[in-house]
């Protein structure tokens, strides 16, 4: 309860419309820091995940069902938990199986682009 009250007081101090006078410098230092973006690691293939999107801000993609997840989910523990809960029947597959899946999806995307270019 004390945390809530303290947090509310801090917000009131930073509010310029508030009746209380406050120091502007103290409010600017309390801004949220941007979250670091996580990078893709090849070892995530053992969980059945590849990546998509920008190289600077990759998003994990499940190779089995195709679900895109947020960049914050790119942790081995979160990827492993998702893989075990949704695709437990594929837990015993080797990493080469998922590499093959990734390559097949890349080939399918390339053939789709070629087909679209014809029209």
VOBA-1610 file (N, C-alpha, C; in pm, whole numbers, padded with zeros to 5 digits, always signed):
BEGIN
Unk+00082-00119+00000Unk+00000+00000+00000Unk+00087+00125+00000Unk+00198+00122+00077Unk+00286+00237+00082Unk+00347+00267-00055Unk+00378+00162-00130Unk+00435+00182-00263Unk+00337+00257-00353Unk+00210+00220-00345Unk+00111+00284-00427Unk+00099+00432-00392Unk+00096+00462-00263Unk+00083+00600-00221Unk+00206+00681-00259Unk+00323+00622-00243Unk+00446+00690-00280Unk+00450+00716-00429Unk+00409+00617-00508Unk+00409+00632-00653Unk+00312+00742-00696Unk+00196+00747-00634Unk+00098+00849-00667Unk+00152+00987-00633Unk+00221+01000-00520Unk+00278+01127-00481Unk+00384+01172-00581Unk+00467+01077-00628Unk+00570+01110-00727Unk+00507+01158-00857Unk+00395+01098-00895Unk+00327+01139-01018Unk+00270+01279-01000Unk+00213+01307-00884Unk+00157+01439-00857Unk+00265+01546-00860Unk+00385+01512-00810Unk+00494+01608-00811Unk+00539+01641-00951Unk+00528+01546-01043Unk+00572+01568-01180Unk+00464+01632-01266Unk+00344+01639-01217Unk+00233+01694-01293Unk+00240+01847-01287Unk+00255+01916-01400Unk+00267+02062-01397Unk+00137+02131-01355Unk+00024+02064-01372Unk-00104+02124-01335Unk-00132+02110-01186Unk-00048+02038-01118Unk-00065+02015-00976Unk-00045+02146-00900Unk-00111+02157-00787Unk-00101+02277-00706Unk+00033+02286-00635Unk+00100+02173-00619Unk+00228+02171-00551Unk+00337+02219-00645Unk+00438+02286-00590Unk+00553+02324-00671Unk+00652+02211-00668Unk+00714+02184-00781Unk+00809+02073-00789Unk+00929+02112-00872Unk+01032+02035-00860Unk+01154+02056-00936Unk+01143+01980-01067Unk+01157+02048-01178Unk+01142+01987-01310Unk+01250+01883-01335Unk+01369+01904-01285Unk+01479+01811-01307Unk+01450+01675-01246Unk+01385+01672-01131Unk+01356+01544-01067Unk+01255+01464-01148Unk+01165+01531-01217Unk+01064+01461-01298Unk+01126+01404-01424Unk+01219+01473-01483Unk+01278+01425-01608Unk+01366+01303-01585Unk+01422+01288-01466Unk+01509+01174-01439Unk+01429+01046-01415Unk+01299+01057-01395Unk+01216+00941-01365Unk+01151+00879-01488Unk+01189+00923-01606Unk+01133+00867-01729Unk+01179+00724-01747Unk+01093+00644-01809Unk+01124+00503-01831Unk+01236+00488-01934Unk+01326+00398-01905Unk+01435+00371-01998Unk+01385+00275-02106Unk+01431+00289-02230Unk+01388+00196-02334Unk+01443+00056-02307Unk+01363-00043-02337Unk+01405-00181-02315Unk+01508-00222-02420Unk+01606-00299-02380Unk+01704-00344-02479Unk+01641-00448-02572Unk+01679-00445-02698Unk+01628-00544-02791Unk+01716-00667-02785Unk+01653-00780-02790Unk+01724-00907-02782Unk+01760-00952-02924Unk+01874-01015-02935Unk+01922-01065-03064Unk+01892-01213-03076Unk+01874-01257-03200Unk+01847-01398-03227Unk+01976-01477-03218Unk+01966-01595-03162Unk+02081-01685-03150Unk+02043-01815-03222Unk+02137-01873-03294Unk+02111-01996-03369Unk+02070-02113-03279Unk+02104-02106-03151Unk+02067-02215-03060Unk+01916-02219-03034Unk+01843-02114-03073Unk+01698-02113-03054Unk+01627-02208-03150Unk+01700-02258-03249Unk+01642-02357-03341Unk+01605-02486-03268Unk+01674-02516-03160Unk+01641-02639-03088Unk+01502-02631-03023Unk+01451-02506-03006Unk+01315-02487-02955Unk+01215-02472-03069Unk+01261-02476-03194Unk+01172-02465-03308Unk+01140-02322-03346Unk+01230-02228-03317Unk+01206-02088-03347Unk+01311-02032-03439Unk+01265-01956-03536Unk+01350-01879-03624Unk+01316-01733-03598Unk+01359-01641-03683Unk+01327-01501-03662Unk+01278-01436-03790Unk+01212-01324-03774Unk+01163-01246-03887Unk+01170-01099-03850Unk+01159-01013-03949Unk+01160-00869-03923Unk+01296-00807-03944Unk+01317-00696-03877Unk+01439-00619-03887Unk+01553-00688-03812Unk+01675-00675-03861Unk+01790-00737-03797Unk+01815-00674-03660Unk+01786-00545-03646Unk+01807-00476-03520Unk+01700-00508-03417Unk+01581-00548-03462Unk+01471-00579-03371Unk+01400-00705-03421Unk+01466-00821-03411Unk+01405-00944-03465Unk+01291-00994-03377Unk+01197-01062-03441Unk+01086-01124-03369Unk+01095-01275-03388Unk+01080-01351-03280Unk+01084-01497-03294Unk+00957-01548-03361Unk+00975-01647-03449Unk+00863-01709-03521Unk+00871-01859-03499Unk+00760-01918-03459Unk+00755-02063-03441Unk+00754-02128-03579Unk+00845-02221-03602Unk+00854-02289-03731Unk+00740-02387-03752Unk+00680-02435-03644Unk+00575-02536-03654Unk+00441-02471-03684Unk+00402-02371-03605Unk+00269-02312-03623Unk+00272-02172-03684Unk+00388-02110-03693Unk+00400-01980-03759Unk+00362-01860-03674Unk+00348-01875-03545Unk+00310-01763-03459Unk+00431-01673-03436Unk+00408-01540-03454Unk+00513-01442-03426Unk+00496-01396-03282Unk+00608-01382-03214Unk+00606-01337-03076Unk+00682-01205-03066Unk+00671-01138-02953Unk+00739-01010-02935Unk+00888-01032-02910Unk+00964-00926-02925Unk+01109-00934-02904Unk+01142-00966-02759Unk+01057-00924-02666Unk+01080-00954-02524Unk+01072-01104-02496Unk+01006-01178-02584Unk+00991-01322-02567Unk+01113-01400-02614Unk+01213-01331-02666Unk+01330-01399-02720Unk+01429-01433-02609Unk+01385-01515-02518Unk+01467-01570-02411Unk+01457-01722-02421Unk+01565-01794-02399Unk+01557-01940-02408Unk+01451-01999-02316Unk+01435-01943-02198Unk+01335-01998-02105Unk+01193-01979-02157Unk+01164-01862-02214Unk+01029-01836-02266Unk+01002-01915-02393Unk+01102-01924-02480Unk+01084-02002-02603Unk+01067-02150-02570Unk+01147-02199-02476Unk+01136-02340-02436Unk+01001-02371-02373Unk+00952-02281-02290Unk+00822-02301-02225Unk+00711-02304-02329Unk+00715-02212-02425Unk+00614-02209-02530Unk+00619-02335-02614Unk+00741-02378-02648Unk+00756-02497-02731Unk+00706-02622-02659Unk+00738-02636-02531Unk+00694-02753-02455Unk+00543-02756-02435Unk+00483-02640-02417Unk+00339-02637-02393Unk+00258-02659-02521Unk+00306-02612-02635Unk+00228-02623-02759Unk+00270-02739-02848Unk+00396-02775-02847Unk+00448-02876-02939Unk+00530-02982-02865Unk+00473-03037-02762Unk+00546-03135-02681Unk+00578-03262-02760Unk+00502-03290-02866Unk+00528-03410-02946Unk+00656-03398-03029Unk+00710-03275-03042Unk+00832-03254-03121Unk+00956-03231-03033Unk+00945-03254-02904Unk+01057-03228-02813Unk+01180-03313-02843Unk+01161-03434-02890Unk+01273-03525-02911Unk+01339-03509-03048Unk+01290-03418-03129Unk+01347-03399-03263Unk+01482-03330-03255Unk+01576-03367-03341Unk+01709-03303-03340Unk+01702-03163-03404Unk+01805-03085-03383Unk+01810-02949-03437Unk+01810-02950-03590Unk+01865-03055-03650Unk+01869-03063-03797Unk+01727-03067-03855Unk+01631-03124-03781Unk+01491-03128-03826Unk+01437-02986-03841Unk+01467-02900-03744Unk+01417-02763-03748Unk+01493-02678-03850Unk+01620-02711-03874Unk+01695-02642-03980Unk+01633-02673-04116Unk+01595-02799-04136Unk+01529-02839-04260Unk+01396-02766-04276Unk+01319-02756-04167Unk+01191-02685-04171Unk+01210-02539-04210Unk+01312-02477-04152Unk+01341-02337-04181Unk+01378-02319-04328Unk+01460-02409-04381Unk+01498-02403-04522Unk+01380-02424-04615Unk+01290-02514-04579Unk+01172-02539-04661Unk+01081-02417-04663Unk+01068-02349-04550Unk+00984-02230-04547Unk+01045-02117-04629Unk+01178-02107-04628Unk+01247-02008-04711Unk+01227-02035-04859Unk+01233-02163-04898Unk+01213-02200-05038Unk+01069-02172-05081Unk+00975-02199-04993Unk+00834-02174-05025Unk+00809-02024-05044Unk+00871-01943-04961Unk+00856-01798-04974Unk+00917-01749-05105Unk+01033-01804-05143Unk+01098-01765-05268Unk+01013-01803-05389Unk+00955-01923-05386Unk+00872-01965-05499Unk+00744-01881-05507Unk+00693-01839-05394Unk+00574-01753-05393Unk+00607-01618-05454Unk+00726-01564-05423Unk+00767-01436-05481Unk+00782-01448-05632Unk+00843-01557-05678Unk+00860-01578-05822Unk+00725-01589-05892Unk+00632-01657-05828Unk+00499-01673-05886Unk+00428-01539-05894Unk+00443-01454-05793Unk+00381-01321-05793Unk+00443-01230-05897Unk+00573-01245-05922Unk+00642-01161-06019Unk+00594-01189-06161Unk+00542-01308-06185Unk+00494-01344-06318Unk+00368-01265-06356Unk+00293-01226-06257Unk+00166-01157-06286Unk+00181-01012-06270
//
